[in-house]
């Protein structure tokens, strides 16, 4: 009887958990200044995070030194891992070419005093649901370092600890304390919302517009049941009615 050798590895396509940086100008000094202000607003929050550079929103005539930008990001504790680029852009960098969904229409209008759509979290592969119409139900606490993702909605029945992360293409519902990160509308759905029984987050985001813990929550929602939604170009946080 012939025994099969054990499989020592799998090699297949998969998703990557990364931030997505989308420069919209070739003015490198202005871009670095804006990024530095952004990083200074949340010291160490993005340290050691992987980041992909999306060149597809650059103006056609913009000339950006992508490798210099990657080196600058690395000096500040991020980990550039590749670029998303059009056919005429792929040759401008030593970084590997990645593949991802096309930027959503109208995304260039997104910006926010509470954050910026220039750094949009890309979907994480853990616990992925089957389709945008599906809902992922999590009936356990999410501990620090754990991450769940659904192309549709995510419902969590227990607490989301500091350092845990939820990413959803649709809405996020947390029927307990939300102390980690919650990123709804991850594929650009500006109508997505976040609902929770106790709002104490490290970060909340809708369609790439986000707010971190460095910005104090209003007293009427801090530690209380609340919903988070996108209102134009900024996040609006309101108490849940009837609670």
Secondary structure, 3 states (H helix, E strand, C coil): CCCCCCCCCCCCCCCCCCEEECCCCCCHHHHHHHHHHHHHCCCCCCCCCEEEEECCCCCCCCCCCHHHHHHHHHHCCCEEEEEECCCCCHHHCCCCECCCCCCCCCHHHCCECCECCCEEECCCCCCCCCCCCCEEEECCCECCCCEEEECCEEEECCCECCCCEEEECCCEEEEEEECCEEEECCCCCCCCCEEEEEECCCEEEECCEEEECCCCCCCCCECCCEEEEEECCEEEEEECCCC
